[in-house]
Amino acid sequence: PASASTAPRRAQYPIMGHTFCFQRVSINGRLKRPKLDSDEAKLKDLLYYCREGNFREVRAIAAHYPYLLSLTDSYGMTVLHHAEMSGSPVFVTQVLELYRHPRAYVLKHLSYETLEELETDVARGFEVRGGRAAAALQVQMSHADLGHSIVCRVGEDSLARSAGIVPGDTLEAIVGEGFLGPRPEPPAAADDVLAALCRQSGGSLFPMTLEFRGSALGEILGSDGWAPTHAAAGMCSGPQFRKILGHLLAEQEQAGAVADAGGCTPKEWLQMERSIVRSRPLSA
């Protein structure tokens, strides 16, 4: 029998729903709006319960419709944005746990126009492991059904990081004009999957798109734009929002470096919040 250290970690909040194969979302930049009216209604309820900090109702919806966690409202705000508005650090950690569930994972597409672009990303530290190396990562990360090829490193200033790829994501398929099949599987037997792909392609299979599956947190917290970390940093006068900011920064390493539309990072928002001079009210 497997020891306690090697056994897959049981999900704290089980999710029963499955990811749908057909496209249920209309994507326009950071906006990911549901196409179906039924999904729109469920998303509206989910965002309301997030602002209220009602985890019982949030869990009830997310357990059956996990794909709603990656959708946004009309302003580009996700479930995690609205959860931050609740002001409850405990509730935010519970929502983060929902995002970590494999059935709430999303597909991420990473495109390379040329072999040189792929080689540049590899040189910048982008690393995908397969074979025995991937099996060892599965045990280390305590997840089940991670797939055959696992991202173990994502370099700074790489196209992979811009696409929201984070360590722990799995490479599921490769799509390119030079492939005979529509969704061939990656060379999972190789320890270094990207190096094997470079040798295998020889530049003849580009443009190429790699399909990864992983948590939506990489894009929500790690991409430029108004992130939950900006909102939490702007409210850090309250101790509960300082705790929320700490949870979000601990979740994604690059979460503290994302820039909003004005180019400000959460760290700069924190400095602005601390520099505000609070004058005495006129009624004092």
LOVOBA-696239 format. One line per 2 residues: number of its first residue (from 1); for each residue x, y, z of C-alpha. Coordinates in steps of 0.1 Angstrom, whole numbers, padded with zeros to 4 digits. Layout:
BEGIN
NUM> X:Y:Z  ...;
//
This chain:
BEGIN
1> 0000:0000:0000  0011:0035:-0007;
3> 0026:0055:0022  0010:0086:0035;
5> 0037:0107:0018  0031:0093:-0017;
7> -0007:0090:-0016  -0026:0116:-0037;
9> -0038:0145:-0016  -0076:0143:-0011;
11> -0094:0174:-0023  -0106:0195:0007;
13> -0136:0207:-0014  -0146:0180:-0039;
15> -0159:0192:-0073  -0183:0169:-0091;
17> -0187:0188:-0124  -0166:0182:-0155;
19> -0149:0205:-0179  -0170:0207:-0211;
21> -0153:0200:-0245  -0173:0226:-0264;
23> -0167:0263:-0261  -0191:0280:-0236;
25> -0174:0313:-0234  -0169:0344:-0257;
27> -0134:0358:-0252  -0124:0394:-0260;
29> -0091:0402:-0244  -0095:0399:-0206;
31> -0133:0395:-0209  -0145:0359:-0208;
33> -0182:0361:-0209  -0206:0332:-0209;
35> -0225:0325:-0241  -0255:0308:-0225;
37> -0281:0327:-0206  -0282:0299:-0180;
39> -0245:0303:-0174  -0249:0341:-0171;
41> -0275:0337:-0144  -0254:0312:-0125;
43> -0223:0334:-0128  -0243:0364:-0115;
45> -0254:0344:-0084  -0218:0331:-0079;
47> -0203:0366:-0079  -0229:0379:-0055;
49> -0222:0351:-0030  -0185:0359:-0033;
51> -0189:0395:-0024  -0210:0383:0006;
53> -0184:0358:0017  -0210:0330:0016;
55> -0188:0300:0010  -0216:0275:0014;
57> -0234:0288:-0017  -0202:0294:-0036;
59> -0191:0259:-0031  -0225:0246:-0041;
61> -0223:0263:-0075  -0186:0257:-0082;
63> -0190:0220:-0073  -0214:0215:-0102;
65> -0202:0242:-0126  -0164:0246:-0121;
67> -0159:0264:-0154  -0175:0295:-0140;
69> -0144:0301:-0119  -0125:0312:-0150;
71> -0153:0335:-0164  -0156:0372:-0158;
73> -0182:0399:-0154  -0186:0427:-0180;
75> -0157:0445:-0164  -0132:0416:-0166;
77> -0135:0407:-0129  -0134:0371:-0119;
79> -0147:0351:-0090  -0114:0358:-0071;
81> -0118:0396:-0077  -0153:0395:-0061;
83> -0141:0372:-0033  -0115:0398:-0024;
85> -0143:0423:-0020  -0157:0403:0008;
87> -0129:0414:0031  -0126:0379:0046;
89> -0091:0363:0045  -0106:0329:0055;
91> -0131:0330:0026  -0104:0340:0001;
93> -0083:0310:0011  -0113:0287:0006;
95> -0119:0301:-0029  -0082:0296:-0037;
97> -0086:0260:-0027  -0115:0257:-0053;
99> -0092:0270:-0080  -0066:0244:-0072;
101> -0089:0215:-0079  -0080:0197:-0111;
103> -0116:0197:-0124  -0116:0235:-0122;
105> -0085:0237:-0145  -0086:0255:-0178;
107> -0069:0251:-0212  -0041:0275:-0219;
109> -0027:0280:-0254  0009:0289:-0261;
111> 0018:0297:-0297  0052:0297:-0313;
113> 0055:0311:-0349  0091:0298:-0354;
115> 0115:0272:-0339  0137:0302:-0328;
117> 0108:0315:-0305  0106:0281:-0288;
119> 0143:0278:-0284  0144:0313:-0269;
121> 0118:0304:-0243  0138:0273:-0234;
123> 0169:0294:-0230  0150:0317:-0207;
125> 0142:0289:-0184  0110:0273:-0197;
127> 0111:0236:-0188  0086:0208:-0194;
129> 0094:0174:-0180  0081:0140:-0190;
131> 0089:0103:-0183  0104:0095:-0149;
133> 0109:0132:-0142  0072:0139:-0145;
135> 0064:0109:-0123  0086:0123:-0096;
137> 0069:0157:-0099  0035:0140:-0095;
139> 0046:0126:-0062  0062:0159:-0051;
141> 0031:0180:-0059  0007:0154:-0043;
143> -0018:0156:-0072  -0034:0128:-0091;
145> -0040:0126:-0128  -0016:0154:-0137;
147> -0008:0140:-0171  0024:0128:-0187;
149> 0043:0161:-0192  0045:0187:-0164;
151> 0058:0223:-0164  0085:0225:-0137;
153> 0099:0260:-0145  0088:0292:-0164;
155> 0114:0317:-0171  0111:0355:-0168;
157> 0102:0375:-0199  0091:0343:-0217;
159> 0061:0338:-0240  0051:0310:-0216;
161> 0048:0334:-0187  0028:0358:-0208;
163> 0004:0330:-0216  -0003:0323:-0180;
165> 0017:0291:-0178  0028:0282:-0143;
167> 0047:0253:-0127  0024:0223:-0123;
169> 0005:0229:-0156  0004:0198:-0178;
171> 0011:0197:-0216  -0018:0178:-0232;
173> -0015:0183:-0269  0004:0200:-0298;
175> -0014:0216:-0327  0005:0226:-0358;
177> 0002:0228:-0396  0028:0201:-0400;
179> 0010:0175:-0379  -0011:0148:-0395;
181> -0034:0144:-0365  -0055:0172:-0351;
183> -0043:0168:-0315  -0011:0147:-0313;
185> 0002:0139:-0279  0035:0155:-0268;
187> 0067:0133:-0266  0059:0124:-0230;
189> 0086:0096:-0228  0114:0122:-0230;
191> 0126:0137:-0198  0131:0171:-0214;
193> 0099:0174:-0236  0107:0208:-0252;
195> 0143:0197:-0262  0128:0166:-0278;
197> 0102:0187:-0295  0129:0210:-0310;
199> 0148:0180:-0323  0117:0163:-0336;
201> 0103:0194:-0354  0134:0208:-0370;
203> 0115:0239:-0378  0091:0222:-0402;
205> 0061:0221:-0379  0057:0258:-0372;
207> 0036:0277:-0364  0028:0255:-0335;
209> 0005:0257:-0305  0010:0239:-0272;
211> -0021:0231:-0252  -0016:0231:-0214;
213> -0041:0225:-0187  -0038:0241:-0153;
215> -0053:0265:-0127  -0067:0298:-0139;
217> -0049:0315:-0111  -0018:0319:-0132;
219> -0036:0342:-0156  -0058:0359:-0129;
221> -0029:0368:-0106  0001:0368:-0130;
223> -0011:0388:-0160  -0010:0426:-0163;
225> -0043:0443:-0157  -0064:0450:-0126;
227> -0057:0420:-0104  -0071:0411:-0070;
229> -0037:0420:-0055  -0041:0456:-0067;
231> -0075:0459:-0049  -0062:0443:-0017;
233> -0031:0465:-0017  -0053:0496:-0021;
235> -0073:0487:0010  -0044:0476:0032;
237> -0053:0502:0059  -0075:0474:0071;
239> -0058:0443:0087  -0081:0419:0069;
241> -0070:0431:0035  -0033:0429:0045;
243> -0040:0392:0052  -0058:0388:0019;
245> -0029:0404:0001  -0005:0380:0018;
247> -0026:0350:0007  -0027:0361:-0029;
249> 0011:0369:-0031  0019:0335:-0016;
251> -0003:0318:-0043  0016:0331:-0073;
253> 0053:0342:-0072  0048:0369:-0099;
255> 0016:0383:-0085  0034:0412:-0069;
257> 0049:0424:-0102  0018:0427:-0124;
259> 0009:0462:-0136  -0025:0478:-0139;
261> -0036:0500:-0168  -0016:0529:-0153;
263> 0016:0508:-0149  0013:0505:-0111;
265> 0021:0472:-0093  0005:0461:-0061;
267> 0036:0472:-0042  0032:0507:-0055;
269> -0005:0507:-0046  0005:0496:-0011;
271> 0029:0526:-0009  0002:0550:-0021;
273> -0022:0536:0005  0004:0541:0033;
275> 0013:0577:0022  -0023:0589:0023;
277> -0026:0616:0050  -0058:0611:0069;
279> -0069:0644:0082  -0093:0649:0112;
281> -0129:0651:0102  -0145:0685:0103;
283> -0169:0673:0130  -0141:0666:0154;
//
